[in-house]
Amino acid sequence: MLLVFLIPAIYAGFKWGLPPINRFLDSNPCEGCAEDGQPSVSLSDLTMDRFERLRGGESNDKLVLASVEVSSVVRYAVPGIIPLGLLEPRVEFEEERVRLSALVIAEKFPGLPKLDEIIGLLPDTIAVEMQGMIAPLDQGHFSLIINRLWMAKIPIPSSLIPAILTAFGREGRRALPRNALLIPKPDGIESVFVRADSLFLLANPEREEHARDGDD
């Protein structure tokens, strides 16, 4: 659920390949970011506006987003998407990897597996971090395969990752790996990829046609 905005574009980068990086050297990696580098409602609004203009053909054919911009969208752009027991979600980019982190109120997720033997008595609020890789699934979806997970900064055995994702509300298709999240691919985006600490998005050349079809 945290990845509805972020992950679809990254998958496209794997599917269509990465364009030359010098095409983006003049791009602003964080337009409107505050000096403290913290997510905000205003930055979320600005980022979503830039994203929609890209998809609708009202701007250049590329967009570069910093981690704080995507984190702002995750926190503030779509009220009700983030479960009530999940606080301060954040997205970070590390080379080609995506790292997700949040504070989790344990009692809001009764389906969490027994972790006493790993982290001891489960605290009321747990710091959770996930690291994943992208893999194609079908024409309109892709999967984020979670290969590492930490709770209270303690590594969790990979055998427990599917049960933890299920407790957090994971839903998927039969072909989706049990340790993966299902994410739809958004219209209007041709490819997206992660380089260093930024997310790069390329618009679909047919985006204007898609936009007109949506208006009709």
C-alpha positions as CSV (number, residue, x, y, z in Angstrom):
1,M,0.0,0.0,0.0
2,L,2.9,2.3,0.6
3,L,4.2,1.8,-2.9
4,V,1.1,2.7,-5.0
5,F,2.9,5.9,-6.2
6,L,6.5,4.7,-6.2
7,I,7.0,1.2,-7.4
8,P,5.0,1.1,-10.7
9,A,7.5,3.5,-12.3
10,I,10.6,1.6,-11.1
11,Y,9.4,-1.6,-12.7
12,A,9.1,0.2,-16.1
13,G,12.8,1.0,-15.8
14,F,13.6,-2.7,-15.7
15,K,11.2,-3.5,-18.6
16,W,12.3,-0.8,-21.1
17,G,15.8,-0.2,-20.0
18,L,17.7,2.8,-18.6
19,P,18.3,5.9,-20.8
20,P,21.6,7.7,-20.8
21,I,22.1,9.4,-17.5
22,N,23.4,12.6,-19.1
23,R,19.9,13.3,-20.2
24,F,19.0,14.2,-16.6
25,L,22.1,16.1,-15.5
26,D,20.2,19.5,-15.7
27,S,17.2,18.2,-13.6
28,N,16.4,19.6,-10.2
29,P,16.5,16.6,-7.8
30,C,14.2,18.2,-5.2
31,E,12.1,21.2,-6.2
32,G,10.6,22.9,-3.2
33,C,12.3,20.8,-0.5
34,A,12.7,22.3,2.9
35,E,16.1,22.8,4.4
36,D,15.4,20.2,7.2
37,G,14.7,17.5,4.6
38,Q,11.5,16.4,6.2
39,P,8.3,15.3,4.4
40,S,5.5,17.8,4.4
41,V,2.0,18.4,3.1
42,S,3.1,21.3,0.8
43,L,5.8,19.2,-0.7
44,S,3.4,16.4,-1.3
45,D,1.0,18.7,-3.1
46,L,3.8,20.1,-5.2
47,T,5.1,16.7,-6.1
48,M,1.7,15.3,-7.1
49,D,1.1,18.4,-9.2
50,R,4.4,17.9,-11.0
51,F,3.6,14.2,-11.5
52,E,0.1,14.8,-12.9
53,R,1.5,17.4,-15.3
54,L,4.1,14.9,-16.5
55,R,1.4,12.3,-17.1
56,G,-0.9,14.7,-18.8
57,G,1.7,16.1,-21.2
58,E,1.7,19.5,-19.6
59,S,5.5,19.5,-18.8
60,N,8.8,18.1,-19.9
61,D,9.0,14.4,-20.6
62,K,11.0,13.7,-17.4
63,L,10.7,14.2,-13.7
64,V,13.3,13.6,-11.0
65,L,12.2,13.1,-7.4
66,A,14.2,12.9,-4.2
67,S,13.4,10.5,-1.4
68,V,11.8,13.2,0.7
69,E,9.4,14.1,-2.1
70,V,8.2,10.5,-2.5
71,S,8.0,10.1,1.3
72,S,5.7,13.2,1.3
73,V,3.4,11.7,-1.3
74,V,3.2,8.4,0.7
75,R,2.3,10.2,3.9
76,Y,0.0,13.0,2.7
77,A,-1.3,12.6,-0.9
78,V,-3.8,9.8,-0.4
79,P,-5.6,9.9,3.0
80,G,-6.9,6.5,4.1
81,I,-4.4,4.5,2.1
82,I,-1.9,4.1,4.9
83,P,-3.3,1.8,7.7
84,L,-4.0,3.5,11.0
85,G,-1.4,1.5,12.8
86,L,1.4,2.7,10.6
87,L,3.2,6.0,11.4
88,E,5.8,8.1,9.7
89,P,6.3,6.0,6.6
90,R,9.4,6.9,4.6
91,V,10.9,5.9,1.3
92,E,14.6,5.9,0.6
93,F,16.7,5.1,-2.5
94,E,20.0,3.2,-2.3
95,E,21.5,2.7,-5.8
96,E,18.9,0.3,-7.5
97,R,17.2,-0.7,-4.2
98,V,14.2,0.7,-2.4
99,R,14.1,0.9,1.4
100,L,10.8,1.4,3.2
101,S,10.6,2.3,6.9
102,A,7.8,3.1,9.4
103,L,6.7,2.9,13.0
104,V,4.2,0.2,13.6
105,I,1.7,0.1,16.5
106,A,1.8,-3.6,17.3
107,E,-1.8,-3.9,18.6
108,K,-3.2,-2.7,15.3
109,F,-1.8,-5.7,13.6
110,P,-2.9,-8.8,15.6
111,G,-1.8,-11.1,12.8
112,L,1.9,-10.5,13.3
113,P,3.7,-13.8,14.0
114,K,5.2,-14.6,17.4
115,L,8.6,-12.8,17.5
116,D,9.4,-13.2,21.2
117,E,12.4,-15.5,20.5
118,I,13.9,-13.0,18.1
119,I,13.3,-9.5,19.6
120,G,12.0,-10.4,23.0
121,L,8.8,-8.8,24.4
122,L,7.1,-7.0,21.5
123,P,7.1,-3.3,22.2
124,D,4.0,-1.1,21.7
125,T,5.5,0.6,18.8
126,I,8.0,-1.1,16.5
127,A,10.4,0.4,14.0
128,V,10.1,-1.6,10.8
129,E,12.3,-1.5,7.7
130,M,12.0,-3.4,4.4
131,Q,14.4,-3.6,1.5
132,G,13.2,-4.9,-1.9
133,M,13.9,-5.6,-5.5
134,I,11.6,-5.3,-8.5
135,A,10.4,-8.1,-10.7
136,P,7.8,-8.2,-13.6
137,L,4.5,-10.0,-12.9
138,D,2.1,-9.4,-15.7
139,Q,1.2,-6.7,-18.3
140,G,-0.5,-4.3,-15.8
141,H,1.3,-5.3,-12.5
142,F,4.7,-6.0,-11.1
143,S,6.0,-7.2,-7.8
144,L,8.3,-5.8,-5.1
145,I,10.1,-8.8,-3.7
146,I,11.0,-8.1,-0.1
147,N,14.4,-9.8,0.5
148,R,15.3,-8.1,3.8
149,L,13.2,-7.0,6.8
150,W,14.1,-5.6,10.2
151,M,11.9,-5.1,13.2
152,A,13.3,-3.0,16.1
153,K,16.6,-3.0,14.1
154,I,16.8,-6.8,14.4
155,P,17.0,-8.8,11.2
156,I,14.0,-11.1,10.7
157,P,14.5,-14.5,9.1
158,S,13.3,-14.6,5.5
159,S,10.9,-17.5,6.4
160,L,8.8,-15.0,8.4
161,I,8.6,-12.3,5.8
162,P,5.4,-13.7,4.1
163,A,3.5,-13.9,7.4
164,I,4.6,-10.3,8.3
165,L,3.5,-8.9,4.9
166,T,0.2,-10.7,5.3
167,A,-0.3,-9.2,8.7
168,F,0.3,-5.7,7.2
169,G,-2.5,-6.3,4.7
170,R,-0.7,-7.8,1.7
171,E,-3.1,-8.9,-1.1
172,G,-2.1,-10.5,-4.4
173,R,-2.7,-12.8,-7.2
174,R,-1.8,-16.5,-7.5
175,A,1.4,-15.8,-9.4
176,L,2.6,-13.3,-6.8
177,P,5.4,-14.6,-4.6
178,R,4.5,-14.9,-1.0
179,N,7.3,-12.5,0.0
180,A,6.2,-9.8,-2.5
181,L,3.8,-6.9,-2.8
182,L,1.5,-6.4,-5.8
183,I,1.5,-2.9,-7.4
184,P,-0.4,-1.6,-10.5
185,K,1.4,0.3,-13.2
186,P,0.1,3.9,-13.6
187,D,-1.0,5.2,-17.0
188,G,1.2,7.8,-18.7
189,I,4.6,6.6,-17.5
190,E,6.9,4.8,-19.8
191,S,9.9,4.1,-17.6
192,V,11.3,5.0,-14.2
193,F,14.5,4.0,-12.5
194,V,16.5,4.7,-9.4
195,R,20.0,6.2,-9.6
196,A,21.9,7.1,-6.4
197,D,19.4,8.8,-4.1
198,S,16.8,9.9,-6.7
199,L,13.8,8.5,-8.6
200,F,13.8,9.2,-12.4
201,L,10.5,9.1,-14.3
202,L,10.0,9.2,-18.1
203,A,6.6,10.0,-19.6
204,N,4.9,7.7,-22.1
205,P,5.1,9.3,-25.6
206,E,1.3,8.6,-25.9
207,R,0.5,10.3,-22.6
208,E,-1.5,13.1,-24.3
209,E,-3.7,10.6,-26.0
210,H,-4.3,8.8,-22.7
211,A,-5.2,12.1,-21.0
212,R,-7.7,13.0,-23.7
213,D,-9.3,9.5,-23.4
214,G,-9.6,10.1,-19.7
215,D,-11.4,13.4,-20.3
216,D,-13.8,11.8,-22.6
